[in-house]
Amino acid sequence: MSKKAELIYDGKSYQIPVVEGTENEKALDISRLRAESGLITLDKGFKNTGSTESAITFLNGEEGILRYRGYAIEDLAEKSSFLEVAFLLIYGELPTIEELKDFQERIVHHTLVHEDVKSILDGFPSNAHPMGVLSSLVSSLTAFYPKSLDPNRSKEEVDGTIIRILAKLPTLAAWSYKNRMRQPVVYPNNNLDYCSNFLRMMFGLPTEEFDVNPVVSKALDKLLILHADHEQNCSASTVRIVGSSHASLYASVSAGIAALWGPLHGGANQAVIEMLEAIRKDGGDVSKYVAKAKDKSDPFRLMGFGHRVYKNFDPRATIIKKAADEVLTELGVNDPVLDIAKKLEDIALKDDYFIARGLYPNVDFYSGIIYRALGIPTDMFTVMFALGRLPGWVAQWKEMRENNEPIGRPRQIYTGYSQRVFSDISER
Ligand code: CMC
């Protein structure tokens, strides 16, 4: 007999079924609550609301656990490649050698984007933020692949759309940077691996040879793995909710990119470096900024600190911190901003305000430092996050569609006026 919770309201008792996940997470299934009792639940920011059941990513914020399809993030970051992880997230199992080869070949086949995309790109001013450009270009893919507009087409067609978006996002991302630099775009070189191809399209020029530094390419691959999925975060929830109206995968991912852009989500990696730079320019007094972050009358927050679900440590931050040290040593980078970051981390980790609220450096505190060491410009950091998060968005969208989930449509508690009498403008 499945477990039930009892709610007593207005003298009546209601039985609420309890749903249990494979890791013993428990939820009250309130889907019948309003019909039976007239009550809805209220939970701003969905801090304690499960929006779905999902078999993709398991995350335990208290114990700092993150697993994709049951595999520990530590093992995946150490032993696999980004495309292997993408396959795992999207199709549910680690690929065999043959499956991975086939997946890579299919992706390579679709890296080129339609030549007309260049004219859309040319329409953006050079100071356009690359995240806005990327979101628009991804949405524009619906125009070049109109069949993708119907996500209810055959499994093969939907899979074709999945492969296309994985193949084209690095090209579009690199081109959004080229637009900013007012440089000619570089076409994909399909003899290169996923990350090396992206780096060449981003930093190379069409007329010159470009040698990708394998240290940079390997570090980028690891960063993408660490960002590949994070269950029902702001952008993944956006992708699912947009897709729940049967909007296309391109439209849903475009919305996900917009959600990721904000500084409280993926935009934090850019905000971290801007904050560290600002502290440095202001004389490097880290304690002053820690005090500002603690002052409730000051809107300033320490960017890269705190997380909605991790309240002890962010396992991705542990891996990335080590990777950052290795990359900086291998590339011989000596960055003054890094010293500020270390000081900030030391002070904040010992401070009661941060300890009491479970505020620790998150993945974005360190990812910005590595991106900077890899030569990635600051306003491209969140684009890098988007490249990494793509397989997660795709997997979340696909799962939502395959489970035939209903359209997402929360309720609200109305707090406005009750009905009022309309008065003619001449009488007001
Ligand atoms: N600096 C100073 N105080 C903070 C910070 C911070 N970075 N983050 C949270 N707090 C305080 C907040 O003021 C509140 O204090 P009190 O209880 O006294 O009112 C308490 O900690 C809880 O904060 P919250 O805003 O209720 O927590 P949340 O779960 O809604 O927000 C967060 C999580 C990530 C949006 C927030 O910690 C934050 O704004 N961090 C900075 C931005 C950032 O680094 N974001 C990247 C997240 S990791 C990448 C990703 O997965 O997107």
Boltz pocket constraint, residues with backbone or C-beta under 6 A from the ligand:
constraints:
  - pocket:
      binder: B
      contacts: [[A, 45], [A, 230], [A, 233], [A, 263], [A, 264], [A, 265], [A, 266], [A, 268], [A, 293], [A, 294], [A, 300], [A, 301], [A, 302], [A, 303], [A, 304], [A, 305], [A, 306], [A, 307], [A, 308], [A, 309], [A, 357], [A, 359], [A, 362], [A, 363], [A, 364]]
      max_distance: 6.0
